[in-house]
Amino acid sequence: MIRWGCSSLVFTASALLGAQAALADETVDPFALTPEQLFSAEVISVSRSAESVWESPAAVFVITAADMERAGVTSIPEALRLAPGVQVARINTSGWAISVRGFNSALANKLLVLVDGRETYDPLFSGVYWDVQDTALEDIDRIEIVRGPGASLWGANAVNGVINIITRRAEDTQGWLASVVSGNAEEAGVTLRYGAGGDAATQWRVFGRAYERGAGETPSGGDDNSDWRAWRGGFRVDSEMSADDRLTVQGDIYQSETGQLRLVSSLTAPFTALERETIEAEGANLLVRWTHETDNDGVLTVQSYLDLTARDQRTLSDRRTTFDLDVQYDFPSLGSHEIIAGVRYRYSSDDITPTEIIRSETTTHRSELLSAFVQDQITLAPAWRLTVGSKFDQNDYTGFEVQPNARLQWSGERQMAWASVSRALRSPSELDREFDILLAAGPPFPMSTLPLTIELLPSPEFESEEVLTYELGYRRQITRALAMDVALFHSEYDGLATLTPLAPQLGSDPPRFILIPIVTTNDTRGEANGGEVVLDWRLNESLGLSFAYSSLDISLDGPPGAINAELAEGQSPANQANLRLQWDATDRLAVDAAVYYVDELPALAIESYVRADLRIGYRLTDRLQLDVIGQNVFDDWHREFTAPGDANAAAIGRSVFGRLTWRP
């Protein structure tokens, strides 16, 4: 039974600030669009086919290139703060905890992140390394955020949401672009891009990006060792091969080096020590996408990518190869039916170098995934549409799984309402099933001479986590200048990962020790209720306001003695809000201000905080622009996230920097 209590009635919203048509020309200001025009922005993440936000029966929000520029962000994680229902918390200079609709952590595993159709989650822990999710921000067309399950189309791990980062076509990035950033936290950063091809059938671009960011401070004033240096290069080629065929080839190569403070456990005194750890990451990927329009108005899309990653740090070294092949067919209209279907194959292999902290019986892991999906959009009447579909997965851990979805929508004059019910799964990760992790070590108990250790053991019986989510949404164009988007949700979780301690035993490896083993079980269940509301108000041709509010109430029930059963209740803020002002003071001067409120995280002893950002942009010439940006301008510092026993919770301080950009 769905319960909509007062505390859990949350207004969920997705206001859309930017349309793709305006983004095609970098000299066009998408802020010139009215809210009425903003609803026509194109998204593909809801149905895997192009549709306007107005037509999308889901809680969807779009962050445009103009939004990111005006907000003064320098990374994708910071840009995600603009979206309602997304929990973004900075841990240190290079680390973030990011989730959608709760269950936030540095290893959040209920979110699927895509970059131009390439999945970025790591099967090792079913999460995302945010320090290597980067590109030239000026090349991003939009970031689509779908709150709620997207598993019926995108598969496992799209449990609470999907983030789809979509870059511009090469034809929209012609000529030279250069951007330089420098400040107290953003010590140095440069981006160069060149695109060519003109009116030819084939256009291309290349880019390079490098930056160095200084270490943060611990709350006591010390250096947190999180200084960060990284570079990335990439290319994209778009070709109109014929009237019916389009080809895209793109790729990246990157390298990153950062650090952190880590509490490292061992079986010898002093058993736990604070160490400075260096994290080195590198990788390369290549993606090819072919789209063919058939004679009967169908569309065939074949996409494949190869992704190579490597990560070296004190606790673990990992080398991974991923190959993915995806085939989708959009059938021609069959009366009132719009059908799409697809199949997919994914192969992943990794080579692990074990340490005394993390180890496995085998150093090489192989996994394969076979999946298929089908979706039918049925026009029931001129104002009514029903969408039904399902994903069918066959994986090596849990076998055959089904993730269905149904959405009903009604469209009226200047308004639209929708409802949905979805089932999604979070598949077990390699860490869940196959790894032994040393969590803590300590001196001997009284009357004992053996040290004590706490270890998370492999749990080969761990199954997929499950969620059943009900959603309601409403959009309204109140006036030509004022738009509103609201959504509510109720999610029922079952089989959540539970850390369950077992009886102490004598460890066999030398030196001998007393072991308290912990296994991962599926013994926690619970529910989440909430939503978001977004209002976008264009006061006049030069002044606009946008407001977003998110509320979240998580209630979990785990077995007695479980370590983490109810931790997620207090790891995500119950309330979040942001208010943004965009003012074009003159043809050359723009002023942007934003205030963010984030509620406390009681499970982590993180206090609520208010963050204020300010950007002043001045167009020196038609092509050269200077921005002065301040982040967290009214607060000396605050903490945003940590984990029990973690040493990496930096003090997030005030940041002031300048940015100079040359556009074609």
N, C-alpha and C positions, 0 to 999 in steps of 0.2 A: 504494500500500500504506500503510495507516495504521500509524504507529509510535507506540507508547505507551512512551516512555522514562521512566526514573525522574525525570529532571529536568523532564520535561514533563507528568508525571502530576499534574494539579492537581485539587484537590477544589473543584468549583464548586457553589455552593449558593444557594438562595433561600429564606430563612426569612421567613415572613410574620407580621408583627406588627400585626395589626389587622383586624377584620372590619367590613364595610360596615354591618351591622345596628347595631353599637354606635355608629357614627359619626353615625347619623341624629339622635341626641340629643346636643347638646354637653355636657350634664351627665353623660353616661355615660363612665366611664373605660375605654377599650379595654384598659388594662393588666389589668383584671379577667378577661380571657379567658384560658383555658388554651391551651397549644400545640395541643391537640386541636381546639379551636374555631377557632384561627387558620387551620388548613388549609382551612376552609370559606370563607375570604374570596373574594369574587368578583373575577374579572379578565376583561377583554374583549380584551386586546392579543394573546393567543396565537392565537385562532381567529376574531376579529371577532364573537364572540357570547359571552354571559355563561356562565361556567363557574367552578367553584371551583379554587383553586390545586391542590388534590389531584388534580383531573382533568386538569390542563394538562400535556401532554407537551412541556415546554420548561423552560429555566432561567429562571424568572420570580421576581421579588422585588417586594414591595409596601411602599412607605413610606406610612404613614398620617398623618393630621393629628395624631394623638396622638404619633407618633414625632417629627414635626417640632417640636411644642411642647416635648416633654421633652428634645429635643436642643438646644433654644435657638437654632435657626437662624433667620436673618432673610432668607434668599433661597433660591430654588430650587436654584442650583448648590451651595450649602453643604449643603442637604438630601440631595443625591445622594451625599455622602460616606458615608452610612449603608449604601449598597447594595454588595454584593460584586461584583467584576468590573468596576466602574466606576472609571475613572481620573479623579479630580478634582484639579486643581492650580490654585491661585490665582496669577495673574500679578501683579496689582496690585489696587487698590481695586475697580475695575469690570471687570476682565478675568479670564477663566478659560480653561483648556484642559480639555476634557471629552471623553472617549471611552469606549467599552466594548470590552474585550478588545484593547487595544493601539491603535497608530497615533495616539497622542495629539498634539495640537498646538492652537494657538490657532485654527486653521482646520480642525479635524478634520472629515473629510468622509465617514466610514463609519458614521454614526449618524443615525437618523431621530428627530426630536423632534416630538411632537404635543401640542397643548393643546385638549382637548375635540374631537378629530378634525381640528383645523386644523394643517396642516404649517407649521413655523416655519423650515425651512432656506431659505437664500438661494441661488437659482440662480447668482448671481455667482461664488460659490466652493464651492457645495454643502455649506456648513456653517451654523452657528448663531451669531448675535450674542447671546451670553448676557447682555449688559448690558441688553437690552430684553425678556428673557423673564421676566415678573414678573406677579404678581397678589396679591390679598390672601391670604396664606398660610392664614388662618383659613377661607377659602372652598374650599380644596383638600380633596377627599374622600380622594384617594390618588394616588400616583405609581406607575405600573406600569413596571417595567424588565424587558424581555425581552432576555436575553443570547443572542447568536447571530442568524443571519439571520432576518429577518421579511419578506423581499422577496416571497414567494409571495402574501402578503395585502396588504402595504403598499407594495410597489413599490421602485424603485431608491433607493439610499442607505441602505436598511435592511440594511446589509452585515454589521455586527458586532452590531447591537442596535437596539432600539426603546425610547424613553422616552415614555410616554403620561401626561400630566398631566390628571387628571380632576377637575373641580370639583363641588361639591355641587349638588344640585337646590335650587331656590328654596324649596321647602317645608321644607327642613332648615336654613334660615338666616333664620328669622323674628325680628323684633325688632331692637333696637339692639345693635351690637358696637362697642367702641372699644378701641384699643390704642395705647400710647405707649411709645417706646423711646428711651433716651438713654445715652450712654457715651463712652469715649475715642475709639473708632473709629466706632461708630454714633452720630454726633454728635446726630442728631435724626431721629425717624421717627414717623409717625402713620398709623393706619388707621381709617377709619370705614365702617360698613356698616349698612344698614337694609333689612329684609325685611318684606313684608306680604302679605296675601291670606288668611291663616288657613286655614279649611276650605273656601274657595271653590275652584272648578275651576281658577282661575288664580292662581298665586303669583308674586311678583317680588322682586327685590332690586337695590339699587344700592350701589356702594362707591367710596370714594376713598382714595388712598394716596399719601403723599409722604415723601421722606427725603433726608437730606444726610449724606454720609460723607466723612470727612477723607482727605486724600492720604496715601499710604504713604511709606515712607522707602527710599532706596537703601541697599545694604549699607554705603556709606561715610557714611551719616547725612544725606544731602541729601533734599530734597523731590522726589518722583517725578512730581508734577503730575497725579496720578490722582484728585484730589478729584471727588466725584460728587454731582450733584443730579438728582432725577427725581420725576415725579408721574405717576399713572395713575388713571383713572376707568373704571368699567364698570357693566354691568347684565346681568341675566338674567331672563327670563320663561319659566315652565313652565306649560303649559296642558293640562288633560285635556279636549280638545275634545268627545270622546264616549267611549263604552266601548271603542272600537277605535282612537281617534286621539289622539296626543300631539304637541304642538308645543313646540319650544324655540327661543327667539330670544335671542341674547346678543351683546354687543359690548364693545370696549375702545377707549380713546383714551389716548395717552401721549406724554410728552416727556422727554428725558434729555439731560444735558450732563455730559461728563466730559473727561478729558484724559490725555495720556501723553507720555513723552519718546520721540522718534523720531530715529534717524540718517537724515538726508536727504541724498541724493547729488545733485550737479549737475556740469555740465561746466566750471565755473569754480572757481578756487581759493577756499577750501581743499578743494573737491571733496566733502567729507563734513562735515556739521555736526550737532550735537545741538540739536534744536529742541523747543520746547514746543508740542504740538499739541492743539487743542480738537476734541472729537468731539461733534457735535450730532445727535441722532436723535429722530424723531417718527413717529407712525403711528396708524392706526385700523383696526379690523376689525369686520365684522358677519357673524354666522353664523346660519343658519336650519336646523333639523332637524325633519322630519316623519316620524313613525312610525305605520304603519297595520297593524293585525292583520286579516288577511283571514278570510273565512268558513271557509276550509278549514285554519285554524291556521298559515298562512304569515305572515311579517312583512316588510313593505316599509318601507325606510328611505331617505329622500331628504334629502341634506344639501348645502348650498351655502354658500360664504362668499366675501366680498370683503375683501382685505387690502391696505392702502395703507401704504407705508413710505417714509421719506426718511432719508438719512444724509449728513452733510456733515463732511468732515475735510480736512486738508492734502493728503493723497495722492489723495483720490477723493471725488466727490459723486455720489450715486445716488438716483434716484426710481423706485420700483417699484410696479406694480399687478398683483395676482394675483387671478384668478377661478377658482374650483374648484367643480365639480358632481360629486357622488358618489351613485350609486344602488345599493342592495344589497337582495337578496331572500333571506330565509331560507325555504327550501321546507318545507312540512309533511313530517313523517317519512314516508319511503318504505321501510317494512320496517326493515331494518338500516342504512339510509342516512340521514344528516343532511347535506343539501346546502345550501350557500350560494353565491351568485354575485353579481357586481356589475360595473358599468362606471363609468368616470370620464373626465371631461374637465377639463384644466387649461390655462389661458392665463396667460402672464406677459409683461409688458413693462416695460422700464426705460429711463430716460434718464440717460445718464452725462455728467458734465462732466469732460472729460479734464484731466490735469495733466502736468507734465513727468515725473512719476513713473510714472503709469499712463495709457495712452491706447489708443484703438482706431480702426480705420478708419471705423467708424460709431458715432455717439453713441446710437443707439436700437437696442435689441435686442428681438426678439419670439420667443417660443417657445410651442409647443403640445404637449400630451401627451394621447394617447388610450390608455386601458388597460382591461383586463378581467381578472377573476379568477374562479376556480371552486375550490371545496373540497368534499370528500366525507369525512365521518367515518363509517367502516364498523365496525359491531359484528361482529367475527368470532366471538366466543364471549362468555359472560358476563364473563370476566375479561380479554378481549383486544379492543383497538380499533386500527384502522388509519386514519390521516388522510393523504390525498393531495390535492394541489392545485397550482395554478400561477398565476402572474401573466403577462400578456401586454401588453407596452408597445410603443407606437409613438411615438418622439420624433424631433425635428428633427435631432439630431446623429448618432445611430447607427442609426436606423431601427427595425426590428422586433426585439424581444428577449423571451426567455422565461426565467422564473425559477421553477423547480419546487421541490417540497418533499414529503417523505414522512416520517411519524412513526408509530411503533408503540409501544403502551403496554400494560402488564400491571398489573392491580390485584389485590392480595391483602389479607389481613386486616392492617390497620394498616400497609400498605406499598404502594409503587407504584414501578414501573420503566419507563423509556422510552428509546427510541433514535430518532435522526433523521438524515437526510441532506438538505442544502439547497444550492441554488445561488443566489447573489445577485450583483448588479452595482452598481457605482458609476458613474453616467453622467458624461460630461464636463461640466465647468462652463464658464461663459462665460470665466473667466480662463484655463482650459486652452486653449480654442480660438481666442479672438478678441482677446486683449489683449497689448499690449507693455508690459513692466514693467522699469523701470530698477532693477536690483538693487544696483549699486555703481558708483562712479567713483573714479578716482585720478589722480595726477600722471603726466606722460609718463615712459616708459621712458628709460633712458640711450640716447643716439643718436637720440632722437625728440623732437619738439616738440609732439606731439599728445597730449591727455589720453586716458586709457584708460577704457572703460565696459564693464560686464557687463550684458547685457539678456536677459530672458526673452521670446522672440518668440512670436507666435501659433502654435499647433500644430493646424491644421485636420485633421490625420490622426490625432490622438489618439483612441483608442477607449475603451470602458468597461473599468474594472477588474473582475476576476472573482474570486469566492471559492467554493470547494466545501467545505462544513463538515459534519463528522460529529460527533454528540453522543451521550453516554450520560448518563442521570440516574437517581437513586434517592432516594426519600423514605421516611421511616419515622417512625411515631409510636412511639418507644421505650417510653415510659411516658406516663401522662396528663400528666405535668409536663415531659417532655423530648421534643423533636422535632428531626429532622435532615433536611437536604436537601443532596444532593450532585450535581454534574454534572461531566463531563469533555468536552473538545472537542479536535478536530484540524481545522485549517483550512488549505487549500491555495490560495494566491493566485497569480494569473497576470495579466500585463499591468498591473502596478502602475506608477503614474506615475514616470517617471525623467527627471531633468534632465540632458540630454546636451549638452555643449559642442561647438560646431562650430569650424571654422578662423577665425582672426581676419580681419577685413575692415575696409575704410575706410568710416566712417560718412559719409553724404551730407548730413545736416542741419547747417546752421551752428549753432555753430562746429564745424569738422571734428574728428573724433576717431577713435581706433582702437576698433573694436567687437569684443568677444568675445561672439558670439551663443550662446544656449542655447535648446534646444527641448525640449518635453515629449514623451516617447515611452512606449511600453508595454513596456519592455525588462527589467523586474525581476519576478522571481517568488520565491516562498518559502513558508514555512509558519509557523503558530502553534499551539502546544500548551498546554493548561492546564486550569484549572477553578477552582471555588470550593466551599467547604463552609461551611454555617451550622448552628450549634447554638443552640436556644432552650430555656432551662431555667427553669421557674417553681419556685423553691425553696419558697415558701409564698405565702399570699394577698397579701403585701405586698412581696415581694422577688423579682426576676427578673434573669437574666443572659442575654445573647446574645453569641455569638462568630461572627465571620466571617473566613475566610482566603481569599485569592485568589493564584493563581500564574500566571505567564505567561512563555512562552519563545518569542520570535520569531526566526526565522532567514531572512534574505533574501539573494538572489543577483542582483546587477546587473552590467551590463557594465563593463569597465575604463574608468576615467575619468569615470564617472557621478558627479554631485555628491551626490545624496541617496539613492542606491540602498539603502544599508544604515543610514541614519540612524534609521529607525523602530525598529531593534533596541534602541536605548538611550534612546528617548524615553518609554517607559512602564515603570513599576516591575515588576521580576520577582516581587516579593512585596509583598502588602499584607495587613494584618490590623486588626481592630478588636474591642474588648471593651467592652460597654456594660452598666452596672448601673442598674437602675430600682428605687427603694425608696420606697414609701409609708410614711413614718415614722409619720404619724398620719392622721386623716381630712382634715386641712388641710395637712399638710407633706409635700412630695415632694422627694426628692433623686435627682439623676441624674448619673452620671459616665461618661465615655467616654474611651478611650485608642485612638489611631490610630497604626499604624506604616506608613510608606511607604518602600520601598526606594529606592536611589540611581537617578539617571538619568545614566548615564555619558556619553551623547552630548551632554548639555547641561551637564556638570560640576555637577550638582545632587546634594548629599549626601543620604543617607537622614535621615529625621527622625521624631521621636515627638511627637505632639500630644495634649494632654490637655485635655478640656473638662469643665466642672462647671456644673450648674444647681441652684439651690435655689428651689423654688416654694412659696409660702404663700398659701392661700386666705383672704383677709381677711374676706370674707363669702361667701354662696352664689354671688354674681355677680362679685365683684371679686377678682382674683388678682394677686399681686406675684411676679415672678421676678427673681432676681439670677443673671447668667450670666457665666461666665468662659471664654474660648476661648484655647487655647495657653497655659495658665496657668503651666506650668513652664519655658517657653522664652522668652528675650528676643526672639528672632527667628529665622527660617529662610527660605530661598528654596524655592519649590515648582516653578517652571517658568520657562523662558526660551526663546529661539530664537537660533541663531547670529547674532551681530551685533546682537541686540536690546538696547535700552536700557531695557526696561520691567520687568525682573525685580526687583520690589520685595522688601524684607525684610518678611515676614509676621510681625507682632509680636503681643504679648499684647493681648487685647481684653477689657474688662470693661464691662458695661452692665446697666441695669435695664429691666424691661418691666412695665407695668401694663396689665391687660386687664379690661374690663367685658364680660361675656357676658349674653345674654338669659336 
